[in-house]
Amino acid sequence: MIKNTLLNILAGFEKDALGKSFPLDYCLPVYHCVSDDHLPHINKIIDYKNTKQFEKDLDVMSQHFQFVDWDNFKDYINGNLRTKKKIALLTFDDGFREFHDIVVPVLERKGIYAINFINPAFIDNQELMFRCKASLILNHTKQIQNNKPVLESVLGISNSSIETIEQKILQLPYAQKKVLHSIAEIIGLDFGSYLSEHTPYMTLNQLNHLKAKGFGISSHSWDHPLYHKLSLNEQLETTFKSYEYVKKHHFLSEAFAFPFTDFGVTQVFFHELFKNPEISYSFGSAGIKRDSVKNNFQRIPMETGEEAEKIIKKEIAYFKLKKLIHKNVIIRK
């Protein structure tokens, strides 16, 4: 709360054009979904933007940055491309269907490229990410109220408010994702039926369709765990399993984006990752920061409930503040 208030104040002093004051040569916005509809599988975990808000974001960023495609991004980073403006590479995570149905038509109309980092476990709606299951459960408030004592027992709590129960459900980690199935069974929720009826993720056919249109599809781990909670071997296993899927289907296999965050990921992981000569770039989502790992780039989360200009100004202000105390570079151990 204090941090956000401070950044709001500091952002107000950012009077220069975004491109001029932006501290890096590249801007990497990251979204998950764009929709005008109520989406119960993500509405409790992602403050996704509607179409009008998304288009406004793009128009603002287009004024200050030059959107580029994947090849241009690589050329720019490697010093083989010069542009009048600093560049922007638009990225999406998780492979939600709205990227195909809503986002791409907008991008085609505006002439903007994007890359979507997918989790192969969810493609063709075979499975639902554990956090999405929690979101879906929290949309069944009445059933939670009706089964309060049983749910408290499952969660290992007692004499709790409905709000506390919902918070505990939302906080369940990847390692305890089976608990979500127990809760769903108690409240009469069928994840399989939801996947079949609502198809929240893209299909392989849709991914191939996007590839044919020139959009990027790359890897985002197998099933979206939080990396610093995994062992090194588990980190590498889920990473290379997703890489193999992307390579098998001739998508963009030279990049990888961390699910959630790359916080706590060590230098050893990157050493092992880049031993694979076909993987050259990785992406986190820590905002405007430099990274001690040369080819690991940090992206700016754009789903904070604010407009692009405000988000980027706050990120610029935070970068400057961190720079004063020499904390604007992520150092890997």
C-alpha positions as CSV (number, residue, x, y, z in Angstrom):
1,M,0.0,0.0,0.0
2,I,2.7,2.5,1.0
3,K,4.8,1.4,-2.0
4,N,1.9,2.0,-4.4
5,T,1.2,5.4,-2.9
6,L,4.8,6.4,-3.3
7,L,5.0,5.2,-6.9
8,N,1.8,7.1,-7.7
9,I,3.4,10.2,-6.4
10,L,6.7,9.7,-8.2
11,A,4.9,8.8,-11.4
12,G,3.2,12.2,-11.4
13,F,6.7,13.7,-11.8
14,E,7.3,11.8,-15.0
15,K,6.5,14.5,-17.5
16,D,8.7,13.4,-20.4
17,A,7.3,11.2,-23.2
18,L,7.4,7.6,-22.2
19,G,9.9,6.6,-24.9
20,K,12.3,9.4,-23.9
21,S,12.2,8.6,-20.2
22,F,12.1,4.8,-20.5
23,P,15.4,3.6,-19.1
24,L,15.9,0.6,-21.3
25,D,16.0,0.3,-25.1
26,Y,13.1,-2.2,-25.2
27,C,9.7,-2.3,-23.6
28,L,8.2,-5.8,-23.0
29,P,4.5,-5.6,-22.0
30,V,2.9,-8.9,-20.9
31,Y,-0.8,-9.7,-20.8
32,H,-2.8,-12.9,-20.3
33,C,-6.2,-12.3,-21.6
34,V,-8.5,-9.7,-23.2
35,S,-12.2,-10.1,-22.9
36,D,-15.5,-8.2,-22.5
37,D,-17.0,-11.2,-20.8
38,H,-17.1,-12.6,-17.3
39,L,-14.5,-15.4,-17.2
40,P,-14.9,-17.3,-13.9
41,H,-11.7,-19.3,-14.4
42,I,-9.5,-16.1,-14.3
43,N,-11.6,-13.3,-12.8
44,K,-10.4,-13.9,-9.3
45,I,-6.7,-14.1,-10.3
46,I,-6.2,-11.8,-13.2
47,D,-7.5,-8.2,-13.7
48,Y,-7.8,-8.7,-17.4
49,K,-8.7,-5.8,-19.7
50,N,-11.6,-5.4,-22.0
51,T,-11.2,-4.8,-25.7
52,K,-11.5,-1.0,-25.5
53,Q,-9.0,-0.8,-22.7
54,F,-6.5,-3.1,-24.5
55,E,-6.8,-1.1,-27.7
56,K,-6.2,2.1,-25.8
57,D,-3.1,0.5,-24.3
58,L,-1.8,-0.4,-27.7
59,D,-2.4,3.1,-29.1
60,V,-0.6,4.7,-26.2
61,M,2.4,2.4,-26.5
62,S,2.5,2.8,-30.3
63,Q,2.9,6.6,-29.8
64,H,6.1,6.1,-27.9
65,F,7.6,2.7,-29.0
66,Q,7.9,0.8,-32.3
67,F,6.3,-2.6,-32.0
68,V,8.5,-5.3,-33.6
69,D,8.2,-9.0,-34.4
70,W,10.4,-11.7,-33.1
71,D,13.1,-11.5,-35.8
72,N,13.3,-7.7,-35.4
73,F,13.5,-8.1,-31.6
74,K,16.5,-10.4,-32.0
75,D,18.2,-8.1,-34.5
76,Y,17.7,-5.1,-32.3
77,I,19.0,-6.8,-29.2
78,N,22.1,-8.0,-31.2
79,G,22.7,-4.5,-32.6
80,N,21.7,-5.4,-36.2
81,L,18.6,-3.2,-36.3
82,R,18.2,0.6,-35.8
83,T,14.8,2.2,-35.2
84,K,13.6,5.8,-34.7
85,K,11.9,4.8,-31.5
86,K,12.8,2.4,-28.7
87,I,11.2,-1.0,-29.5
88,A,8.3,-2.9,-27.9
89,L,7.6,-6.6,-28.2
90,L,4.1,-7.6,-27.2
91,T,3.8,-10.8,-25.2
92,F,1.0,-12.9,-23.8
93,D,1.1,-15.9,-21.4
94,D,-0.9,-19.1,-20.9
95,G,-2.5,-19.7,-24.2
96,F,-6.1,-18.6,-23.4
97,R,-8.6,-18.9,-26.2
98,E,-9.3,-15.1,-26.3
99,F,-5.9,-14.6,-27.8
100,H,-7.1,-16.3,-30.9
101,D,-10.7,-15.0,-30.9
102,I,-10.2,-11.4,-29.7
103,V,-6.6,-10.3,-29.4
104,V,-5.3,-11.4,-32.8
105,P,-8.1,-9.7,-34.9
106,V,-7.2,-6.4,-33.0
107,L,-3.5,-6.9,-33.7
108,E,-4.0,-7.7,-37.3
109,R,-6.0,-4.5,-37.7
110,K,-3.3,-2.5,-36.1
111,G,-0.4,-4.3,-37.7
112,I,1.1,-5.5,-34.4
113,Y,2.9,-8.8,-33.8
114,A,2.7,-10.8,-30.5
115,I,4.1,-13.9,-29.1
116,N,2.1,-16.2,-26.8
117,F,3.9,-18.4,-24.3
118,I,1.9,-21.5,-23.7
119,N,1.6,-24.4,-21.3
120,P,1.3,-27.6,-23.3
121,A,-0.6,-29.4,-20.5
122,F,-3.6,-27.1,-21.1
123,I,-3.7,-27.0,-24.9
124,D,-6.8,-28.6,-26.4
125,N,-8.4,-28.0,-23.0
126,Q,-7.0,-31.2,-21.5
127,E,-6.5,-29.6,-18.1
128,L,-7.0,-26.4,-16.2
129,M,-4.2,-24.5,-14.5
130,F,-4.4,-24.9,-10.7
131,R,-4.9,-21.2,-10.1
132,C,-7.7,-21.1,-12.6
133,K,-9.3,-24.0,-10.6
134,A,-9.2,-21.8,-7.5
135,S,-10.7,-18.9,-9.3
136,L,-13.5,-21.1,-10.6
137,I,-14.2,-22.5,-7.1
138,L,-14.4,-18.9,-5.7
139,N,-17.2,-18.1,-8.2
140,H,-19.4,-20.6,-6.3
141,T,-19.8,-18.6,-3.1
142,K,-23.2,-20.2,-2.2
143,Q,-21.8,-23.7,-2.4
144,I,-18.8,-22.7,-0.3
145,Q,-21.2,-21.3,2.4
146,N,-23.3,-24.4,2.3
147,N,-20.2,-26.7,2.9
148,K,-18.3,-24.5,5.3
149,P,-17.5,-27.1,8.0
150,V,-16.3,-29.7,5.5
151,L,-14.2,-27.2,3.6
152,E,-12.6,-26.0,6.9
153,S,-11.7,-29.6,7.6
154,V,-10.1,-30.1,4.2
155,L,-8.2,-26.8,4.5
156,G,-7.1,-27.5,8.1
157,I,-8.7,-24.5,9.6
158,S,-11.7,-23.9,12.0
159,N,-14.1,-21.2,13.1
160,S,-13.2,-19.2,10.0
161,S,-15.1,-16.6,7.9
162,I,-16.1,-17.3,4.3
163,E,-13.5,-14.7,3.3
164,T,-10.8,-16.6,5.2
165,I,-11.8,-19.9,3.5
166,E,-11.7,-18.2,0.1
167,Q,-8.3,-16.7,0.8
168,K,-7.0,-20.1,1.8
169,I,-8.3,-21.7,-1.4
170,L,-6.7,-18.9,-3.5
171,Q,-3.4,-19.4,-1.7
172,L,-3.2,-23.2,-2.2
173,P,0.2,-23.8,-3.9
174,Y,1.0,-25.9,-6.9
175,A,2.2,-28.8,-4.6
176,Q,-1.3,-29.0,-3.1
177,K,-3.3,-28.7,-6.3
178,K,-5.0,-32.0,-5.5
179,V,-6.8,-30.3,-2.7
180,L,-8.6,-28.2,-5.2
181,H,-10.1,-31.4,-6.7
182,S,-11.3,-32.4,-3.3
183,I,-12.9,-29.0,-2.8
184,A,-14.5,-29.1,-6.2
185,E,-16.0,-32.5,-5.5
186,I,-17.5,-31.2,-2.2
187,I,-19.2,-28.2,-3.8
188,G,-20.3,-30.2,-6.9
189,L,-18.0,-28.6,-9.4
190,D,-16.7,-30.6,-12.4
191,F,-13.5,-29.1,-13.9
192,G,-13.8,-31.5,-16.9
193,S,-17.3,-30.3,-17.8
194,Y,-16.2,-26.7,-17.5
195,L,-13.2,-27.3,-19.9
196,S,-15.5,-29.0,-22.4
197,E,-18.2,-26.4,-22.3
198,H,-16.2,-23.2,-22.1
199,T,-12.9,-24.2,-23.8
200,P,-10.8,-21.6,-22.0
201,Y,-7.6,-22.5,-23.8
202,M,-6.5,-22.6,-27.5
203,T,-6.5,-25.8,-29.4
204,L,-3.5,-27.1,-31.4
205,N,-5.4,-26.3,-34.6
206,Q,-5.8,-22.7,-33.4
207,L,-2.1,-22.5,-32.5
208,N,-1.2,-23.7,-36.0
209,H,-3.6,-21.1,-37.5
210,L,-1.9,-18.3,-35.6
211,K,1.6,-19.6,-36.6
212,A,0.4,-19.5,-40.3
213,K,-0.6,-15.9,-39.7
214,G,2.9,-15.0,-38.5
215,F,2.3,-14.9,-34.7
216,G,4.7,-16.5,-32.3
217,I,4.0,-19.5,-30.1
218,S,6.6,-20.4,-27.5
219,S,7.0,-22.3,-24.2
220,H,6.0,-21.3,-20.7
221,S,6.7,-24.5,-18.7
222,W,4.6,-27.7,-18.9
223,D,1.8,-26.8,-16.4
224,H,2.6,-23.4,-14.8
225,P,4.4,-24.1,-11.5
226,L,6.1,-21.5,-9.3
227,Y,9.7,-22.1,-10.1
228,H,11.4,-21.1,-6.8
229,K,9.2,-23.7,-5.1
230,L,10.7,-26.5,-7.4
231,S,14.0,-28.3,-7.2
232,L,16.5,-27.5,-9.9
233,N,15.7,-30.9,-11.6
234,E,12.0,-30.2,-11.5
235,Q,12.6,-26.7,-13.0
236,L,14.6,-28.2,-15.8
237,E,12.1,-31.0,-16.4
238,T,9.0,-28.8,-16.8
239,T,11.0,-26.3,-18.9
240,F,12.4,-28.9,-21.4
241,K,9.2,-30.8,-21.5
242,S,7.4,-27.7,-22.8
243,Y,10.3,-26.9,-25.1
244,E,10.0,-30.4,-26.7
245,Y,6.3,-29.8,-27.3
246,V,7.0,-26.5,-29.0
247,K,9.8,-27.9,-31.1
248,K,7.7,-30.9,-32.1
249,H,5.0,-28.7,-33.5
250,H,7.5,-26.3,-35.2
251,F,6.6,-23.3,-33.1
252,L,9.2,-20.8,-31.7
253,S,11.5,-23.0,-29.7
254,E,14.4,-20.5,-29.1
255,A,12.5,-18.7,-26.3
256,F,11.1,-19.5,-22.9
257,A,9.0,-17.4,-20.5
258,F,8.8,-18.2,-16.8
259,P,5.3,-18.8,-15.3
260,F,4.5,-16.5,-12.5
261,T,8.0,-15.1,-11.9
262,D,11.6,-16.0,-12.1
263,F,12.2,-14.8,-8.6
264,G,14.7,-17.1,-6.8
265,V,15.8,-18.9,-10.0
266,T,19.6,-19.4,-9.7
267,Q,22.4,-18.9,-12.1
268,V,22.7,-22.7,-12.4
269,F,19.3,-23.0,-14.0
270,F,20.2,-20.6,-16.7
271,H,23.5,-22.3,-17.3
272,E,21.7,-25.6,-17.9
273,L,18.9,-23.9,-19.9
274,F,21.3,-22.2,-22.3
275,K,23.3,-25.4,-22.8
276,N,20.6,-26.2,-25.3
277,P,21.9,-24.3,-28.4
278,E,18.4,-23.9,-29.7
279,I,17.2,-21.9,-26.6
280,S,18.7,-18.4,-26.7
281,Y,16.3,-16.1,-24.8
282,S,14.2,-16.2,-21.6
283,F,11.7,-13.9,-20.1
284,G,10.6,-13.0,-16.6
285,S,7.9,-10.5,-15.4
286,A,9.6,-8.3,-12.8
287,G,8.9,-5.0,-14.6
288,I,11.6,-2.6,-15.8
289,K,14.8,-4.2,-14.5
290,R,18.1,-5.4,-15.8
291,D,19.2,-9.0,-15.2
292,S,22.6,-10.3,-14.5
293,V,21.8,-13.1,-16.9
294,K,22.4,-11.4,-20.3
295,N,19.6,-13.1,-22.3
296,N,17.0,-13.1,-19.6
297,F,14.6,-10.1,-20.2
298,Q,12.1,-8.8,-17.7
299,R,8.6,-7.9,-18.9
300,I,6.1,-5.4,-17.6
301,P,2.8,-6.9,-16.2
302,M,0.0,-4.8,-17.8
303,E,-3.0,-6.2,-15.8
304,T,-2.8,-4.1,-12.7
305,G,-6.2,-2.3,-13.1
306,E,-4.5,0.8,-14.5
307,E,-3.9,2.2,-18.1
308,A,-0.7,1.5,-19.9
309,E,0.6,5.1,-19.5
310,K,0.2,5.0,-15.7
311,I,1.7,1.5,-15.4
312,I,4.8,2.4,-17.4
313,K,5.3,5.7,-15.6
314,K,5.2,3.9,-12.3
315,E,7.6,1.3,-13.6
316,I,10.0,4.1,-14.7
317,A,9.7,5.8,-11.3
318,Y,10.4,2.5,-9.5
319,F,13.4,1.8,-11.7
320,K,14.9,5.2,-10.9
321,L,14.2,4.7,-7.2
322,K,15.8,1.3,-7.2
323,K,18.8,2.6,-9.1
324,L,19.5,5.1,-6.3
325,I,20.1,2.2,-4.0
326,H,21.7,-0.1,-6.6
327,K,18.8,-2.5,-6.7
328,N,17.6,-2.1,-10.3
329,V,19.6,-5.2,-11.5
330,I,18.5,-8.7,-10.6
331,I,21.6,-10.6,-9.4
332,R,21.5,-14.4,-9.7
333,K,23.4,-16.5,-7.2
